[in-house]
């Protein structure tokens, strides 16, 4: 709980597929999915306590920022009188107050992904799935969104699984690193082992996996 796990591996290694299986968006060919020792393999996606942030902003283009966040609250049956207050609190939390009336197209990439993060964490999910959620951002926006991601994970006490090709990002924010290749885990660094792993060593291992 409260840990961020970085999922590494070359393109096609199964990282995104793994996230989608955990979220219930795809079905595994074999095996089970367990959350706190409970088998959730056959549980419908809507019944899984999972928040998902995609690489490309999953926002309703025709809705304002306010309405995007409000929609997420209404789906979760938040009483109507509380919705406005909650939306304003959430936008203030991520320092986007005053932008509630804008459409997603009027925001920067970093601001859009920040709203996506807010929406993914509305229900205080047990698991937050991040599929290269900063890959489309410039370095400054990427740093801002990752700082916010780290803060939200710690505050919520959720477990986060983050797919990334950014090894420096993985080393800086990942409490644990897992490398996939051909749909299998080939390396799994615990929190203790990760502390003794430097960027050059990780880059060599990552390059070797890509070559294979």
C-alpha positions as CSV (number, residue, x, y, z in Angstrom):
1,X,0.0,0.0,0.0
2,X,1.2,3.5,-0.8
3,X,3.9,2.1,-3.1
4,X,4.6,2.9,-6.8
5,X,5.8,0.0,-8.9
6,X,7.5,0.8,-12.2
7,X,6.8,-1.7,-15.0
8,X,9.7,-1.8,-17.5
9,X,10.4,-3.7,-20.7
10,X,10.6,-3.2,-24.5
11,X,7.6,-2.5,-26.7
12,X,5.5,-5.7,-27.1
13,X,6.6,-7.2,-23.8
14,X,3.1,-7.1,-22.3
15,X,3.1,-4.1,-20.0
16,X,-0.1,-2.5,-21.2
17,X,-1.8,-5.8,-21.7
18,X,-1.0,-6.6,-18.1
19,X,-2.6,-3.4,-16.9
20,X,-5.7,-4.0,-19.0
21,X,-6.1,-7.5,-17.6
22,X,-5.8,-6.2,-14.0
23,X,-8.4,-3.5,-14.8
24,X,-10.7,-6.1,-16.3
25,X,-10.6,-4.6,-19.8
26,X,-9.1,-7.8,-21.2
27,X,-9.2,-11.4,-20.2
28,X,-6.1,-13.4,-19.3
29,X,-5.4,-16.6,-21.2
30,X,-4.4,-18.3,-17.9
31,X,-3.7,-17.6,-14.3
32,X,-5.5,-15.6,-11.7
33,X,-5.5,-12.0,-10.4
34,X,-5.5,-11.6,-6.7
35,X,-6.0,-8.4,-4.6
36,X,-5.1,-8.7,-1.0
37,X,-5.4,-12.5,-1.3
38,X,-8.8,-12.3,-2.9
39,X,-9.3,-13.8,-6.4
40,X,-10.8,-11.0,-8.6
41,X,-10.2,-12.8,-11.9
42,X,-13.9,-13.0,-12.8
43,X,-14.9,-9.8,-11.2
44,X,-16.4,-7.2,-13.7
45,X,-14.3,-4.2,-14.5
46,X,-16.8,-1.9,-12.8
47,X,-16.5,-3.9,-9.6
48,X,-12.7,-3.6,-9.4
49,X,-11.4,-0.8,-7.2
50,X,-9.1,0.5,-10.0
51,X,-8.2,3.9,-11.4
52,X,-6.7,4.0,-14.9
53,X,-4.7,6.8,-16.5
54,X,-4.0,6.3,-20.2
55,X,-1.2,7.8,-22.3
56,X,-3.7,9.9,-24.2
57,X,-6.1,12.0,-22.2
58,X,-9.3,10.2,-21.5
59,X,-11.5,13.3,-21.1
60,X,-14.9,14.2,-22.6
61,X,-14.0,16.8,-25.2
62,X,-17.4,18.4,-25.3
63,X,-17.5,18.9,-21.5
64,X,-15.8,21.6,-19.5
65,X,-13.1,20.7,-16.9
66,X,-15.7,21.1,-14.2
67,X,-18.2,18.8,-15.9
68,X,-15.6,16.2,-16.6
69,X,-14.8,16.0,-12.9
70,X,-18.4,16.3,-11.8
71,X,-19.4,13.5,-14.1
72,X,-17.0,11.2,-12.3
73,X,-18.5,12.2,-9.0
74,X,-22.0,11.7,-10.2
75,X,-21.2,8.2,-11.4
76,X,-20.0,7.5,-7.9
77,X,-23.4,8.7,-6.5
78,X,-22.0,11.7,-4.7
79,X,-25.1,13.7,-3.5
80,X,-25.9,16.6,-6.0
81,X,-25.4,19.4,-3.4
82,X,-21.8,18.1,-2.7
83,X,-20.7,17.9,-6.3
84,X,-19.9,21.6,-6.8
85,X,-18.0,21.8,-3.5
86,X,-16.0,18.6,-4.2
87,X,-15.0,19.7,-7.7
88,X,-13.8,23.0,-6.5
89,X,-11.8,21.3,-3.7
90,X,-10.2,18.9,-6.2
91,X,-9.2,21.6,-8.7
92,X,-7.8,23.6,-5.8
93,X,-5.8,20.6,-4.7
94,X,-4.1,20.2,-8.0
95,X,-3.7,24.0,-8.5
96,X,-6.1,24.3,-11.4
97,X,-8.7,26.4,-9.7
98,X,-10.2,29.0,-12.1
99,X,-10.0,26.6,-15.1
100,X,-13.2,24.7,-14.4
101,X,-15.0,26.5,-17.3
102,X,-12.4,25.6,-20.0
103,X,-12.7,22.7,-22.4
104,X,-9.9,20.1,-22.5
105,X,-8.7,21.5,-25.8
106,X,-8.0,24.8,-24.0
107,X,-5.6,23.2,-21.6
108,X,-2.0,22.3,-21.9
109,X,-1.0,18.6,-22.0
110,X,0.1,18.6,-18.4
111,X,-3.1,20.2,-17.3
112,X,-5.2,17.6,-19.2
113,X,-3.2,14.7,-17.7
114,X,-3.6,16.3,-14.2
115,X,-7.4,16.2,-14.7
116,X,-7.1,12.6,-15.9
117,X,-5.3,11.8,-12.6
118,X,-7.9,13.5,-10.6
119,X,-10.7,11.6,-12.3
120,X,-8.8,8.3,-11.8
121,X,-8.5,8.8,-8.1
122,X,-12.0,10.1,-7.4
123,X,-13.1,6.8,-5.8
124,X,-9.9,6.4,-3.7
125,X,-9.0,3.2,-5.7
126,X,-7.0,0.4,-4.2
127,X,-5.0,0.3,-7.3
128,X,-3.9,3.1,-9.7
129,X,-2.8,2.0,-13.2
130,X,-0.7,4.4,-15.1
131,X,0.0,3.5,-18.8
132,X,2.9,5.8,-19.9
133,X,0.8,8.7,-18.6
134,X,3.6,11.2,-19.0
135,X,5.0,10.0,-22.4
136,X,3.3,12.7,-24.5
137,X,4.4,15.6,-22.2
138,X,7.3,17.9,-22.5
139,X,10.0,17.6,-19.7
140,X,8.6,20.3,-17.5
141,X,5.0,19.1,-17.6
142,X,6.3,15.5,-17.2
143,X,8.1,16.5,-14.0
144,X,5.0,18.3,-12.7
145,X,2.6,15.4,-13.4
146,X,5.0,12.9,-11.8
147,X,5.4,15.0,-8.7
148,X,1.6,15.1,-8.4
149,X,1.3,11.4,-9.1
150,X,3.7,10.6,-6.4
151,X,1.9,12.9,-3.9
152,X,-1.5,11.4,-4.7
153,X,-0.3,7.8,-4.4
154,X,1.2,8.6,-0.9
155,X,-1.9,10.5,0.2
156,X,-4.4,7.8,-1.0
157,X,-2.3,4.9,0.3
158,X,-3.1,3.2,-3.0
159,X,-0.7,0.9,-4.9
160,X,0.3,2.3,-8.3
161,X,1.6,0.3,-11.3
162,X,3.3,2.6,-13.8
163,X,4.3,1.6,-17.3
164,X,7.2,3.7,-18.4
165,X,10.1,3.7,-20.8
166,X,11.8,6.5,-18.9
167,X,14.4,4.7,-16.8
168,X,15.4,7.9,-14.9
169,X,11.7,8.4,-14.0
170,X,11.4,4.7,-12.9
171,X,14.5,5.0,-10.7
172,X,13.5,8.3,-9.1
173,X,9.8,7.4,-8.3
174,X,9.6,3.6,-8.3
175,X,9.6,2.0,-4.9
176,X,10.0,-1.3,-6.8
177,X,11.0,-2.1,-10.4
178,X,9.7,-5.0,-12.5
179,X,10.9,-5.8,-16.0
180,X,8.8,-7.8,-18.5
181,X,9.8,-9.6,-21.6
182,X,7.6,-11.7,-23.9
183,X,4.8,-11.5,-21.4
184,X,6.9,-12.8,-18.4
185,X,8.6,-11.1,-15.5
186,X,12.4,-11.5,-16.1
187,X,13.6,-9.2,-13.3
188,X,12.0,-8.0,-10.1
189,X,13.9,-5.6,-7.9
190,X,12.6,-5.2,-4.4
191,X,12.6,-1.8,-2.7
192,X,15.9,-2.8,-1.0
193,X,17.5,-4.0,-4.2
194,X,16.3,-1.0,-6.1
195,X,18.3,1.3,-3.8
196,X,21.5,-0.3,-4.9
197,X,20.6,-0.1,-8.6
198,X,22.1,2.8,-10.6
199,X,20.9,4.3,-13.9
200,X,23.8,2.8,-16.0
201,X,23.2,-0.8,-14.8
202,X,19.5,-0.5,-15.4
203,X,20.0,0.9,-18.8
204,X,22.3,-2.0,-19.8
205,X,19.8,-4.5,-18.6
206,X,17.0,-2.7,-20.4
207,X,19.0,-2.5,-23.7
208,X,19.8,-6.3,-23.4
209,X,16.1,-7.0,-23.1
210,X,15.3,-4.9,-26.1
211,X,17.9,-6.7,-28.2
212,X,16.5,-10.1,-27.4
